[in-house]
Amino acid sequence: MSHHDPEENLNDSPNEHFQQVLERATLSRRNLIRGGVGLAAVSSIPFLAACGGGSDAPAPAPAPAPAPGLGFTAIDKSLLDDVILPAGYTYKVVHATGDRLVSSIPAYTNLGTETDEWTMRVGDHHDGMDLFYVNGSGNYSATETTRALLVMNHESSADAHFFHPSGQTSGGVAGKKFSQFDSWDLGVRPELEVLKEINHHGVSVVEVGKNGAGQWEYKLDSLYNRRVTGQSLMRIDGPAAHLAAIKSFMVTAYDTTGATSRGTLNNCGHGKTPWGTYLACEENWAAYFFMPGGSVDVDAKTKASRLRYGVMRAPNAGATAGSQGWSNTATAATDNRFGRWDVSAPGATAAQDFRNEPNTFGYIVEIDPLTSGTPAKRVALGRFAHEAAVCGIPVVGQPLAFYMGCDSRNEYIYKFVSAAVWRASDVGGGMAAGDRYLNEGKLYVAKFNDNGSGEWIELNIANPLISGYATYVFANQADVLINARHAADAVGATKMDRPEWGAVNPANGEIYFTMTNSNAASRPVTGTNGANPRSYADNDGRAQTGNPNGHIVRFKETAGASSATSFKWDIFLFGAEADAGANINLSGLTAKNDFSSPDGLWFSKATGICWIQTDDGAYTDQSNCMLLAAIPGAVGDGSAITVNNSLGGVNGTQNTFIGAALGEAKLRRFMVSPKGAEVTGITESADGRAIFVNIQHPGENTPALGAGPFAFQSQWPGNSPSAPYGPLGRPRSATIVITRTDGGVIGQ
C-alpha cells in the first residue's frame, strides 16, 4: 500500500486497542512474579507456557526443509535512484506501467501521448502478484512447467500526471497533480484522461518465460495476456441463503437486479487459492466516490455506512468534483462510466442512480488467470479495506481458512473458514471450485486476550451484540457481511495498527501480519498508539511521534486447525532505526538490518525465508524503501519485555511479548529500491532461483507538470545504470526479476 493512501482513523468504536491488552497482560504477569514466582519457574505459568508453544499439535502439512541460513552479505542503506542488490545478484525489468500486451497497439512512448483507453496495457502501481504454471493441456499446474502466467494487482493511478502529455488537466488547464484522496473542485476533465486512469487499476495477467539467453521476459501477444480493469464486468456472489438480500444492496442503474457490477479498484495485497485462482483484494476503494456539494445521504443507515468506510463527501458547498474528478466530465450525465462515481441520489429509487455503487466495492475478487471468464466478488469474505487474503495450509478433509487484514489504523484482522472441506481433486477447478469454497462459510474477527491467547468471534446476525447494535442497525446477515466493520465494532474486536499483508509460514502454519505504523493522532486516550507498546519521537529528523516504524505480529491456531476459534500470539519483529535506543529498537536491529514500516510480507516455499517489504515515510531521509530476508522462529520463542517509553508523560511504562532476537545472522537487508518507490509484491519461480519483486511509484514526490518539464524525483527504470528499461524520462512502476549470477537459489 502506498504511504500516500488515507491513514485516518475511521473507527470511533469503544473497542479495546491492542496496546491496552498488552498492558494488562504484562501487569498481571508482573504481579505473579512479584508474588514469589521465581524466574526459574516462569515457564510453569500457564500464560507463558501458552505463549511459548504449549502442547499444540504441529500443522498437519509436511514442512519444507529448514533454511540453512542467509547466504548473502547484507547491503547498506541507499538513497540512489536504482535497485541495489548484494554482490552476486542481478535484476532485470520484466514489464513496466504502459507496456502493451498486444502488438496491435503502439509501443509505450513515456510521453503521455497514448490515445487508447489502456485496456491492453500493463496497469499502474504494481502490487501483490503470484505465478501460475500452465500445463500442456492449457490448465493450471500446481508444479513447475515451461509456461507461466504472472498475475498482479495495480493499486492506484495516483501518479497519473505521468501518463498524460502535460499532466492531468482541470477545466482545460494542464499541470495539476491530483492525489486520489484529495477532494476539491477539479473542473471538467477530459474523458480519455479519466478512462486511462480508471483502467490503470485492476489486474494484469501476462505470460512470462525465459528467452534464448535464459532471461525472464514477458510474451507479447500471448493468448493469456489479459487486463481486468476498473470497468470490467464482475458477478456478485455469496451465501445462497443470503444472496437475494446481498444483491438488494448492489442495485444500481447499471444492473437493476444487483447481480453484477463493474470493475475492481485499489487492489493491494493478494491471495492465491489452493485450486489455482487469483484473489485481488480491494483496499482503499472508498475515496474514489463523491457526493457533490449540497447533496444529502439517502438515509441514516447509508450515512452511517459511508462514514465508517470513508466514502468521500464534498468538502464545501461549492465543490463540484472529488477524488480524481472521474464524475466530472462533460458527458457524465449521459455516460454512466463517469456518472457512477457520483453517489448522490438524484433518482426516485436506487435503480435510477448510483447511490449503491460504493456497496459494490471492498471485496475479495476471484479471477481465473487461465480463462477469460467473469471475475466474482466473494461477499462471504466481508467488505472492508482488504489487504491480502492468505490461505492457511490446506489439509484434505478439513475446511480452508483465509486470513485478511483491514488496512487502516485501528482496524481489525479477519478470518474466513469455508463450509466445504478441502479435497485435492479440486486443484485446477477454476471458478467452480471458488463457488464451492468461497461462497459458504463463517466470517470471524480477531480479539487478542490478556494472557497471550486470542479468539475468533463469528460475525453473525444471531449474535445479540450484532443484532442489538445501536450504532448501526443490521437488517440481516447480508447487511453484516457488507458492513463488516460495523459488525466487528459490535462484537468488541481488538483494534490493530494498520493490519496490512498477511503470510503463512509453510514450515509450521503460523500466520504473520504486518502492522505498518501508527501516529499520535490515532492513539487511544488511555494507551499507546497502534498494535505496539512503544510511544516515542522519531529521531531521524522527520519529527514523527507515536510508532512510526511499525512491527509484525504472528499467531498460531489452537491445534493448528483452520477452524480453530482460539490462537496464541506474540510479536515477531519491531521496525526501528539502529541508533534509536533500546526502548525503541526492541529487536536489536543494526545498520545491516534496520527497517521501518513493514508492509509486504511473503514466505518462500523453496527456502522458508520470510521476505519483508517496506512502505516507509519515516526513515526515507536515511534510505529508500527496502526488502529484507528473515529466518523465522515460532510463536513463543522469545519473552515478555517491559518498555520505558520516551513519551513517558503520555504512556509511561509499557509491555509486550517479543519473539527471539534474530540478529544479523537471521535478518539482513537484501535490496533497496529507487527514489520515492515502495517495495511491494513478491513471488518466486518454483525452484527458488528467481524472485519477482514489484517497484511501485518511483518518483512519487515528483511535482506536477507545469509549463516546463517535470522536476523528477526519480527517472527509474529508464535511467537505471545497472538495468535500464524502456524510454527515458518519466518514472514507471515495474516488475523486476532477481537472479543469482551463478544460477543458485535466492537468499542462500
N, C-alpha and C positions, 0 to 999 in steps of 0.2 A: 504494500500500500504506500502510495506517495505521501511524504510528510506534509504536503500542502493540502491533503484531504481534511475534511472537518473533524475536529477532535473535541468539540464542545460536549459537555455532559448533558445528555438529554434524559437522564434518569434521575428524577427527583423523588423516587420512592424511598421509604424509610428503611429499606433492607440494609442489613449489615454490610459494611465494606470488609474485604478480605483482611485488611490490616487489623480491624477490631478483633477478628477471630484469632489472629496471630498473637495479639497482646494477651488475651485471656488465657490462651493455651499455655503460653510460656510462664505466665504468672502462676497458673495452677501447678505447673511442674516445679517452679522455684519454691513454692510453698512446701511441696513434698520433700524437696531436698533440705530445706531449712528445718523441716520437722524431724530430721535424723536419718534420712535415707542417704547412705554414703555413695560416693561416686562409683565404687566397685559394684554397687547393686543397682546402678541406674538402669541397666538393661532389663531388670526384672519388673520395672514399672510398666503396666500394661500399655500405656500410651506410647512409650518409647519402643517397646517391643514391636508394636504395630508399625510404627514409623520406620523401624529398622528391617522390616521384612516379614516378621512373624512366621506363620506356618502356611501362608498362601501357596496353593499349587502353582507350578510354573505354567506359562502359556502352553497350550497343548500342541501348537505347531512346532515342527523341528526348527531349531535355531541355526543360523549360519555360523560358520567358523568364526571365532572371535578375531577381531582385527589385531594383527601383530604389533601395531603401533603406527605412528605417523612417520612416514619415510621421506619427508621433505624438510628443508630448512625454512623456518618461519621467515616471512618477509617483513620489512619495516612498513610503517605507515607511509602514505604517499599523497601528495597534492598534484601530481602530474595529470595531464589530460590523456591518459591511456590506461589500458588494463595492465596491471603489474602482477607478475606471477613468479614463483620460485624458479631457481635455476633448474634446467632440465624440462621445463614445461613451455608449451606454446599455445597460442589460441588463433582461431580463425572465425570470422563472421560467417554465420550460416545464412541469415537474411536479416533485413532491417525494415523499419517502417517505410511503406510505399512501394516496396519491391512487388513487381507484378507476378501473378500466379499463372497467367496465360500469355502467350506471345501475341495475341490479337489486340492487346492494348500497348501503348508506348512504354518504353522503359522509363523508370523514375528519373526525373530531372533534378530534384532537390531545389527547384526554384519556385515551387508552388503553382506551376502553370498547368498541372493536370486538369483535364476537362471532364474526365469520367467521375462517377459517383463513389469510387473507392470500394466497390463491391467485390472486386477480384484483385485487390492489392492487400499486402500484409498490413494489419492494423497498427495502431499506435500504443505506446506504453506496454511493451511486452511484460508479461507477469507469469503467473503459475502455468506450468506446462508438464506434459508427460509424453513418453514414447510408446507407440503401439506398433507391434510387429504384425506383418501380414503374411499368411502362408500361401502356398502355391495355388490354392483354390480361391484366393481373394478374401479369406476370412481371417478373423482375429486369431493370433497365435500368442499363447502365454509364454512361449520360449522364443529364443532369438532365431530370426530368419534373415534373408538377404534384402528384404524390403521393410521399411519402417515409415510411420507417419509421426510427425512432430505436431502435437496439438497444444495450442496455448491461448491463454486469455490476453485480451487487450483492454487494459483497465480504464483508460481515460483518453480524452483529447484536450487536456488542459493546456498543452503546449501547441494548440492548433494554429497559432500565428505562424509557425514554421511552414505550414502546408498551404498557405495562400500567397499569392505573388507579393503583396505588400503588407502582410499581416492581416489579422481579422479586420473586417470593416463594420462600421456602425453608421447608418444613415449616409453612406457614401464616403465616409471619412476613414481612411486607412490608418493602421498603425497602432490600434489599441490592443493590448494583450489582456485577454479576459481570463479570469480564474473561473473554473466551472462552479465554484462555490461562493462566488460573489453575486450580489443582486443589485442591479442598478438599471437605469434606462440606457439600453444599448442601441436604441434606434432600430430602424428597419434593416434586416440583414438579408444578403443575397441568398437565394435558395441553394445554389450549388455549394456555397461555403457550408451551409448548415448540413446538407446531405453528406458532404465529406466528413464532417465532424461526427455525425451520428454513426456513420459506417466505419470510422476509426475504431469504434468499440466492438465488443463481441469476442469471437474466437476465430483463429486461423487453423485450418487443417492443411498441412503441407507435407508432401512426400520428401524424405531425405534419404541419402545414401552416400556411399563412398564412390569417388570418381576413380579414373585410371591411376591416379597418383596416390590413392589410398586416403584422400582427404574427404571429410564430410562436406556435403553441399545440398542445397535444395533443388528439386527437379521441376523445372518449368514445364507446364502443360501436362502434369500428371493427372490421370483421371480422378485421383483422390483429392486434388487441390480444391479447396472449398472455403468460403467465408460464411460464418454466421454473424450477423450484424445487429445493430440496434433497430433494424426494421424487419428482420426475418420472422416468418411465421412460427409461433410456439403453440403447443397444445397445453391446456391446463389439466392437470391430473392430480388425483389424491384418493383418499379412502373412499371406497364405493358407498358406504353408508352416509357419507357427508358430502359427496361430490356435487350434488344438486345445490346444496347450500353454499359450497365453495364458489361455484360458478355464478351464483347470485351476487357475490361481491365483485365479480370481474366484468359485469355487463358494461359495455361502452357502445358508442355509436359505430365503432368498427365491427364488433361482434355482439349483437344484442342478446345472444344466448350465453355469453361468458365462457364459451368452450375454448376459445383461442385468444391469443394476444400477439403483440408484435415486439420482437427484439429482446435482447439481453444487454445490460449495461453494467459498467464498472466492475467487471469480473477481476478479482484479485487472486487469492489463493484458489486452489483447485482440488479435485479428487479424481481417483481412478478406481473403478469398480472391479471386483474380482472377476466379473464376467466379461470385462473388456470394453467398457464405455467410459466416457469422459464426463466429469462433473464440473461445470462452470459455476462459480459462486458469486452471486450479485451482492456487492458490498455497499459502497456509498452511493446508492441509486437515488436517494430521496431528494437531493438538491437539484436534480435536473428539471423538476416540475415547478410550476409557477402559478401564482394567483395574482391577477392584475390588481392595481390599487382600486379600492372601493368594493371589490368583490367580497363575499362572505362565505363561510363554510355552510354546507347544506344543513347540517345538524350538529348537535353537541358531540355525538359519538364520532362523527367524521373529524371534527376538530381535535378531539382527544387523541384519536389515532394518528392524525398527521403531526401533531405536536410531539408525540412520543417517538416518532420516526424521523422528524426533522424535515418534513416536506416544506418547501420554501413558500414564504408569503412575501408580498410586495413590501419593501422597506418603508415606503411612504405612499401617500395617496396619488402622487404624480407619477409613480413608476409605471412603465408600460411593458417591461420585459424583465426576465430574471434568469438565473443560471447562466447559460451561454447564449441566451436570446433565441433559442430554437423555436419558440412560439411566436416570434415577432418577425414574420416575413410578409411580403405583400400579398401572398396567396394563402395565409394561414386560415382565413375564414372559410375558404373553399377546399383547401388541400389539407386533409387531416394528418398527413405525415408531419406537418408542422403544428397544426392546431392542437394535437393531442397533448402537447407539453403544457398547455394552459388548462389547469384542472379546476377552474371555477365552474359554476353550474348554470349556464345560461338556458339550458333546455328544461322542459317540463319534467322530464324523467332522466334517469341515468342512461337510458338507451339513446338519448339525443345529444349527449355531450361526453366529456372525458373526465368527469369527476372521480370515476373509479380507476382511472389509469394508474395511479400510484399503487393500488392494490395488486396490480399485475406484475410488480417487481419486488425483489427482495428474497428470491428463492434459490434453491439448488436447481440448476438446469442440466438435464442429462442429454448428452449428444453422442450418437454413434458415429465415430470418425470414419467408419468404413462404408457408410451409406449416405445417401442424400435425403434421408427421412427427416421428418419434422421433430425437432427437439421437444422435450417435455419439461415443464416446470413442476417439480415434485413438491406439492404443497404440504404433504405429510411431514416434511423435514422442517417446517416452520418458516416464518417470514421475519427476517431481521437483516442486519448488515453482515451477511455471510462472508467469512474469511476462511476458506478452505473447508473441505469435508473429507476427513481421512477415515478409511475403513480399518477396523481392528483386524487382527489376523483371522482369516476365515477358517472355521472348523466344520467339517462335514457333520450335519445333523444338529448344528447349533445356529441360533439367529446371528445375523450380521449387525455390527454396531458401527455407526458413523459419528465421528466427533467433530463439532463445529464451534467456532468462536464467533462472537458478535463484536466487530471491530469498532468500538467507541469506548471512551473512558467510562468506567463504572457500569459496563455491560457484563454479559454472562457467557458461560461455557455450556453448550448443549450436547445432548446425545440422542440419536435416533436408533431404535432397536427394531429390526424387521420382525414382522409376524411369521414370515416364512423362514424355514431353516435352510442352511446352505447345502446345496448339492453340486458336486463338481461337474456334473453334466451340463450345468448352465454356463460354463465358460464358453464364450463366443455367442451367447444367446441374445446379444443386442438389446434393443429397447423392450422386447418381450420379457427378458429377464429383469429389466428395470421395473416393469409393471409388477412383477412378482415381489421384488424385494423393497421397492421404494414407495409404494402406494399404501401399504398396510403395515402398521407398526405403532410403536409408542414413542412419543417425544418427551425427553426429560431435560431438566435444567439442573446445574450443579449447585450444591450447598456444601461449603467447607466448614467442618466442625472444629471445636476447640482442641480436640485430642489428637490431631493429625489424621483423622479419618474424614470421609466425606460421604455425602449421599446424593443419589439421583432422585429428583422429585418429578413425577409424571405431570405433564401439563394436560389435564383432562377436566372437562366441564363438570364431571362428577365430584371433583374436589370442592368442598364448600368454600374454601378460600378463594377459588376462582369464580364459582357461580355466585358468590355473595360479594364479589369485589366491587366497591363503590366507585372507585376512580374511573373504571371503565366497565360498563355493564355488558357482559358477554351474552350473545343471543343463543349460541350453540357451539358445538365443537369446531365447526368450520371457523367461527369467529376466533376461537382460541388459537388455532393454527396461524391464521392470518394476522392476528395481533399478539404474537407470541411474546413480545417484550412486555406487554401489559400482564400477560398470564404469569410470566416469570417474576415480575414485581409482586404479584398477588401471593405467590407461594413462598416468598422470602428467600429467593435465590441470593447467592453471595456476589456482590458487586466486585468486578475484577478490573484490572488496569489494561484496557485495550487488548482483549484476547484476540490475537491475530492468527498466525499459522499454527496448525497442529501437525504432529507427526507421530508415527507409531514405530517404536524400536523393534525391528524384526527379530532381535535376539531373545526378547522376553515379553513382548506385547505391551510394554508400558507406554503411556501416552504423554507426549510433551506438548506444551503450548507456550508460545512467546507472549510475554506481556511487554509491549514495546516501550512504553514510557508513561509518565503522568506529569502533571504540573500542579502548582499550588492551588489553582482555581478549582480543580475538581476534587480536592481532598474532602473527606468527611470532617465535620466540625470537631469530633472527638478523637480523631486518629490521623495517622499519616495518609498520604495520597496513594491510591492505587494498590495493587497486589504486591506490596513491598513494604518492609519495615523502615526503610530509610527516609529521612527528611533532611535535605541538605541543599546548599547553594553550589551550583556548578562552578568549578574552579578554573574553567578554561577561557574565561573572558566573555562568555555569552550571557552571563548573569541570569541563568535559569535556576529556579528553585522547585523543590518537590522531589521527584525521582526521574530526572531527565534521561537516565541511561538504561532503565528497564531491566528485565530479567526473564528467566524461563522457568515455568512451573512444570512439574511432572507428577503423574499419579498412576497407580495400578489398581485394576479392578479386583474385587474380592474373588479369590479362587481363579483369577484370570478369565472370568466368564464375561462374555459380551453382554449378557442380560443382567449382570450384577446391578444391584441398586445401592451398593456402597463401594468405597475405594479408600486408598491411603495416599497421602501426598507429601511432597517436600519441594524445595526449590533447587533446581539443578545448577543454575549459574546466575550470577549478578553481573550486569554490564557496569563498567566503571572505567575511569581513567586510571592508569597505573599509579599515578602520583596523588591520587585523591585522598589517601589516608585510610587506615584500617577500618574505620567506621562507615566508610562508603565503599571501598574496594574489598568487599567481603569475601570474594572468591580468590583473592590474592593474585590478580592479573598483573602481568608485566608488560613492558614495551613490546613484546613479541606476540601478545595475545589480548591486549585490552581492546574493548569494543564498546559501542553504545547503541541503544535502540535495536535490539534483535527483532526481526520481522519474519523473513522467510525461514523455514525450518524443514529439513528433509533428511531421511536416513538412507544410506546406500545399502542395498541388499547384497551387493558384491563384497563390500568391505566392513559393513557395520558402522562406518563413520557417520556421525551426526554433523551435517553441514548447517551452518548458521549464517544467515544473510542479514545485513543491516540496512535500515532506512532511517538515517540519523540527521537531526538538525542541531544536536547539542555538541558534537565533537568534530564537526566538519571544518573548523579552523585548524585542526591538527591533522586530519586525514579525510580523504574521500571515503565513501561507504565501502564495505568490505565483505569478504567471505572467509569464514573460519571453519576449521575442521576440529571436531572433538571426539574423543573416545568416551562413550557414556558408561556410567556405572549402573546403579539400580536405586530405586526409591529406598530411602533409609540408610544409605551407605555413609552418611555424614553425621551431623549432630545438631542439637539445638544451640543457638547462639543469642547473645544479647548485644544490642547495638546502642551506643550513645550517640544520638543524632546531633549534628552541628546546629540544627534549629531546635535546640532543646526547649526553648521557651514555649514552643508550639506543641512539640510532640514528646519531649523527654526521652526516657529510655524505652526502646522498642525491642521486640524479639521475633525470631523466626526459626525455621528449620532449613538447614542448608546441606546440599549434597557434598560428598567428599571432594576436597580440592583436587583439581586436575593438573595444575602446574603446566609448564611449557612442554612437558612430555606428552600430555594428553589434550592440549588445546593450543593450536597455532594458527596464526594468520596466513591464509593461503593465497588470497587475491585481494587487490584493491582496484576500485573502479575509476573511470574517468571523472572529471569535474561535474558536479551537480547531479550525478546519477545515483539512483537507488539500485542495489543488487537484490533481485527478486526473481524467483522461479529457477528451479534446478531439476534436472533429471539425468539419467546416465544410460549408456549402452549396457546391454545385459552382461557383457564381460567386464564391465567396470573400467574399460580402457579409454573411454571418452565420457566427459560430462558436459552437458549443455547448461549454460547459465545465461540468464537474461540481464541486460543492462538497460534499465528504464530511465527515461527522461534525462539523458546527459544534457548539461547546459540549461537546466530548468529555470535558473535565475537570469537567463538572458533577457534583457529589457525588450519591450515592444518595439516593433519596427516603426520608425518614423520616416522622415524624408530621406535619411541616409541609410546605410547598411545596418544590419544587426550588430550590436556590440556583444559578440559571442562570449559566453562564459566557457563554452566547450564547442569544438567542431568535430568531435568524435562521431562516427568511426572514420570519416573521410581523411582526417589529419593524422591518424594513428601512425607513429613512427615504426611500430612493430608489425601491424597487420592492417594496413589501410584498406578501406572498403567503400566503394560507391563514389558518387560525385562529392567533391569538396564543398565546403560551405556550412550549411545548417546542420546542427546535430540531429541524430536519429536514434531512437531506441533500437536495440538489436539483440539477436541471439548469437552467442558465441559458443564454439565447441572447444574444449580444452583437452589436449592430449599430452602424453609424455614423449619426449624426443626419442626415447628408447623403446616406445611402444608398450610400456608397462601399465599396471593398474594404477589408477589415480589415487594419490594420497598415501601410497605405501612404498 
